[in-house]
């Protein structure tokens, strides 16, 4: 029996355009003379709690999750791992107290990928095995790599992770798919 080589995929910001969608919806909630503030660029200042409350309102809508657009950079990698014969699995963070997100994410998977893919909703991604993790958030990548000295992380580039560097992380910027493919082939050939 052939051994499966697992590629784990995050959803929000990786294969789904979470950031672009949340910013679009936040702009709709601005007052006419209110300046847009990017919630992903501010520190934990209580003054901006209203932004997080607005985001909670947006994310409480199951259909918002279900209808997130695909994020091209993450989907490029998803298609590539599929072509190379990796066993793709969705590994997404489960919100602590938002059942709409859980249901909406499941519907998104069924609508955009297929009903046959395995998926896990978790609070701790570092517990899950895979040879590859595709994720946009450096914090999740670092905790996952702590337990995988030979693992490879691929990070779709965005404006919030552009300064992150790590020797086991390849950044995909939309123009270096050949580099990503070579790394994945090398990883497969290790087994």
N, C-alpha and C positions, 0 to 999 in steps of 0.2 A: 504494500500500500504506500502510495506516495505521500510524503509529509507535506502538510499545508504550511505555507509561509504566510503569516498573518500581517496585514497592513491595517492598522487602526486609524479611523478617520473621525476627527472632531466635526461637529456640525457648525455651530455659531462662529462665523468669521473664517471658516475653513471651506466648507462646501455650501454654506448658506450665507447670504450677504446680510448678516445680522447688523453690523455697524452702519452700513449705508441705509438700511431700512429704519433703524431706530432713530437715526439723525433726521431722516425725512419726516417721520411722524412727530418728532419733537418740534421741528420747525412749524408744523401745522398748529401746535399748541401755544406758540409764542403769541404774545399780544402784538398789535400792529407796530408799535414803536419799540418792542423788546429786541435787544441784540441777541443773536444766537450764540449760545455757549456750548462748546463741544464737551459733553460730559466725560469723554474718554481722555481728556487732556487736563482735567482739574484734579487736584489732590482731595483728600477727605476733609473738606472744609464744611462744617455744618451750615454755612450760609447757602450752599448749593444743594441742600437736601431736597428742595423743591424739584430739582431736575430728576433725582432718583425716584421721587414719588410719581412724577409724570411718566417715567420709564416703566414703573410698576403698573400704572394704568394701561399703558400700551401692551405690555407683556401679559396682562390678564386676559387678553383676547385670544382664544384658541386659534381663530382663523388668521390672526397676524402671523403666528408661528407656521401654520400650515401653508401660507402663501408667500413665505420668504423667497426671494429670487435666489437662483443658484449663484454661487461665487465662482467665477470662471477659473481663477488660479487653482483653487482646491479641486474643482472638477477636472481640470487638465491632469492633475496627479491621479485622481480616482480612475480616470479612463486609462492612464498609463499602467497603473498597477493591475488593472483588470486585464489589459492586453498582455502583460508579462506573466500572468498566471498567479498573482498573489490572491490570497483569500481575504477579501475586503470585509471589514466589520466596522460598523458605526459605534463610536464610543463618545457619548455626549454627557455633559454634566446635567444632573437632575436638580432642578430648583428645589430649595428646601420647602417652600410653601406655595407652589403655583401649579395646581393640577392642570390648568389650561395649557401650560407649556409642555407638560408630558404628553397630553393628548395631541396637541398641535404638532409636536415633533414627530410623533408616530405617523400622523397623517401625511406630513411632509415626506417622510421616508417612503411610504407606500405610493405616494404620488410621483416622486421624482427619481426613485431608484428602482425598487421593486419590492414585492412582498416576501421575497425569499432571502433577503440579506439579514444576517444576524446583526442585532444592535443591543447595546447595553447602555442604560442610563444609570449613572453612578455619581457619587460625590467625590470619589478618589480615583483618578485615572491611573495613578502609579501602580495600582494593584493588578492591572490587566496586562496580560502577555501579548506581545506582538514583536516582530522583528523591526517594524517601522511604525512610527507614530506621525501622523500628519495633523498638525495643530498650529493655530496662529498665536497662541498665548504662551510666552516664555515660561511663566510660572508652572503651567501643566507639563511643559516639555522637560523642564529641569527636574521636577519630582519623578517623572517617568524614567528619565535617564539615570537617576540615582541607582535604580535597581537593574539597569541594563547596560553594562559596560561595553557591550558589542552592538547595542541597538543604534538605529539611525532615526533621527527626527527630520522631517521636512516641514518647513514653515513657509506657508504662502505669505508673501510680503504684504504689509499694509503700513499705513503711516504711524502706527503705534508700536510696531515691533522692529522698525527698520534699523535700530541701533544695536539690536541683540546679536551676539556672536557666541558660538560654542563650537568646539571641534567636532562634535557629533551631530551638528545641525546644518542642513543645507537649506538655504533660503531660495525659494522659487519666486522669481520676479516676472515671469511671463515670457522671458526670452532665453532661458537656460534649461529648457526641457531636456535637451540632449545630455547635459551634465547630470540631471536628476535620473534619467534613464540609465546611464552608465553606472551610477552609484547603486541603483536598485538591482541591476544585473549582477554586479559584483557581490552584493549582499546575498542574492539567490544562490550564486555559485559557491558561497562559503559552506553551504550545507551539503 
